[in-house]
Amino acid sequence: MSAYRTTLRRAVAVAALATAGVLAAAGVASAHVTVHPESYAKGATDGVLTFRVPNEEDKASTTKVQVYLPTDHPVLGVLVTPQNGWTAKVTTSKLKTPVKTDDGTITDAVSEITWTGGKIGAGQYEDFNVAFGQLPDDTDQLAFKTLQTYSDGDVVRWIEQTTAGDDEPENPAPVLKLTAKESEDGDETPAASASTAATSTKAGTTASSSSSDSTARGLGVAGLIVGVLGLAAGAFAIVRSRTPRS
């Protein structure tokens, strides 16, 4: 009976550790600052970008968020949605290369948006919505470097960019992919649809978060499978240990 209990305890411990480890990894993988939707068409107009900021600390709250917009490929016509409890400060900068549009030449563009005054507690997140008039059409992606400041003074710098073929960095910057322009007949690609972006913002689900959720679910299933296999191995060992006595 002593051998039976010892083997069973070991099997249960292995299963629990395997499952906990996988679920913990899944939680870390989905805790980055991200931008939604994950893609738009090049040159898309009148859309919304949502910056999702999760709180990763157990004993501190997020009290400041700074998002830096690229000025080498500027986002035009930026407007900030009022956020309960938060105050937004918008900073503009002179463009090295002015942008010509149908409405004239643009020489200034928003380069930074800073939100303060609010609080994101442990286990919570906040969505910050930014409307734009037009996205650039001369690049394949936009990186929005972000600084996240906590109530204890710690600052997490989400500024690292992923290089093709390399693993995701520890603190990746939110990246918006820019796809091919709309076709000449006026059909919109799913990423270019402003209504799709608005729906994604309201529902709080996007292609990026779906991908993260799928990864987390896959890791969770893998952990459960490992756990089941551990229990099965323990049971098999128990049967073998008891067979000679029978």
N, C-alpha and C positions, 0 to 999 in steps of 0.2 A: 504493500500500500504506500510506503514511503517513496519508493522508486516511481510509482504511478503519479503521485502528487508532484514530485520534483520535475518529472518530464513534462507534465501538463503546464506547470508554472513557466518553464522555459519556453514552451511553444507559444503560450499567450504573450509573454514578454517580447519575443521576437516579432510577433504579428503587430503588437501595439507600437513598438519602436519604428517598424518599417512604415506603418500607416501614418504615424505622427510626423515622421521625417518628410514624407512625400507631401503631406498637406501643408506643412510649414514652408516648404520650397515653393509650393503653388501660391501661398499667400504673399511671399516676398516678390514673386515674379509679377504680380498684378498691382503692386503698390507704387508704381512710377507715376510721375506727372505726365499726362498724355493730352493730345489734342484730338478733337472729334469734329467731323468725321475724319478718317485717316487719309482721305484723298479728295481732291477736287480736280476739275478740268482746268487746264492752263487758260488763263485769262478769264476765268469765271467771274460773274458779277452778282452783286446783291445776295450775298450768302452770310452764313454765321459760322464762326469757329468757337468751339467750347473747350476751355482748358479745365481739365479735371484734376483737382489737387487732393490727394488722400493724405491723411495724417498717419505717419509711421511710428510716432513716439507714444509710449504708454503713459508717460508722466509729464508731457508738455503738449501745448496746443500750438497750432500754426496761427501766427498773428500777422504775417506779412507775406505777400506773394508779388514777385516782380517778373514780368514777362517781357523779354526783349524781342522786338520785331526786326527782321533783317532790313537793312537800308540799301544793300547792293542789289536786291531784288525786292523793292518796297511793296507793301500792301497798301492800297489806296482807299481813301474814304472810310477810315476806321472810326467806329462809334462803339462806346461801351454801354452795356446794359446795366441799369441801376441794380445793385445787389444789396439786399437787406442786411444792415449791420456793417457794411463795408463802404469805404470811401475810395474812389478810383482817381488816381492822378495820371493824366496822359501827357507824355513828353514827345515833342516833335523835333526833328533834326533836318538840316539842309541836306539835300541829296547831292552826291558828287556828280551824278548823271541825271539831269531832269528827265521826267517821263512825259512824252507827248500823248495826249488823249483827245477824244472828240470834243471835249469841253475846254481844251487849252493845255498848256504846259504846266506840269506839277513840279514844283521845286522843293517842297517840304513834305514829309511823311512822318507818321507816328513811329517812333523808335523804341518806346518803352511805356508799359502800363503797370502801375503799382497800386495794389489793393492793400489797405490797412484799416484798422478799427474793428475788424471782425475776429472770429475765432473758429478754428476747426479742431474739435476735440478728438481724443483717442477713439479709434474705430470709426471715424467719420470722414467724409470728403465734401468738397464744395466744387460746384461747377461755375466757372466764370465765362460769361458769354460776350463775344466780341463780333459785331457786325462789320462787314467790309463792303466797299463799293466795287473793287476790282482786284483780282490777283494777278501777279506777273505771268507772262507767257514765255519767258526766256530762260526758264530753269526747270529742273525735274522735281525739285523738292524744296521745302522751306523748313529751316530749323529754328525753333523758338526757344532760345536759351532762357532758363527759368531759375530764379533763386527763391527758396522757401525758408522763411525765418520762423523759428520756434520761440515760445515764451521764455525758455531758459537761455536764449541767446545763440543757440546752435543754428547754423545756416547750411542747408543742403543745396549744392550747386548742380542743378540738372542742366549740364552744358556739354556733356560728352557726345560726340557723334559716332554713329556706327559705320564702320568700314566694311565694304562688301567682302564676304568670306570670313570675317572675324566674329567672335562671340559678342553678344550685346554687352556694352560697358556697364559698369556698376551704377552710374548716374546719367543715363541717356537723356538728351534733350528731346522734347516733343518734336516730332517731325511730321509735316504734312506733305504727302506725295502729290505731285501735279501730273495728271494724265493727259492724253491727247485731247485736243480741242474738240468742240462740238462739230458734227458733220455739217456740210453745206446746206442740207435740207432742213436744218434747224433741230434735228433730234438731239436730245440731251443724253449724255452718258449718266449712269446712276450717280456717279460721284459729283457731277456738275449740277445736279438738281437742287435748287435752293430749298424746295419743299421737303426733299428728303433730308437735308441738313437740319431743317427746323424740327421735323418729326423726330430725328435722332436726338436732338437736344432735349426736347420735351420728355421723351421716353427714357432718356439716360442710357440708351444702348446704341452702340455704333459698331462698325466693322472691327475697329481696334479692340474694343472691350469684348466683343464676341470671340475674337481670336484668343484673348487672354483667358476668357472663361472656358473656352474649349480646351486650352492647354491645362488649366487648373483641373477641369473635370477628368481629362485624360490621366493626369498625374494622380488624382484621387483614386480613379479606378485601378491604376497600376498598384497603388498602395494597398487597396483592398484585396487585390489578387495575391500580392505578396503575403498579406496577413492570412488569407485562406490557406495558401500553400504551407505557411508555417504551422497552422493548426493541424493540417492534414499530416504533415511530417511528424508532429508530436503524437497524434493518434496512432500513426503507424508504428512509432517507436514503442508506444505503450502496449500495443497488441503483441509486438515481438517479445517484449519483456515478460508478458504474462503467459505466452504460449507454452514455454517449458513447464511452468507450474500446472497448467491445465493437463 
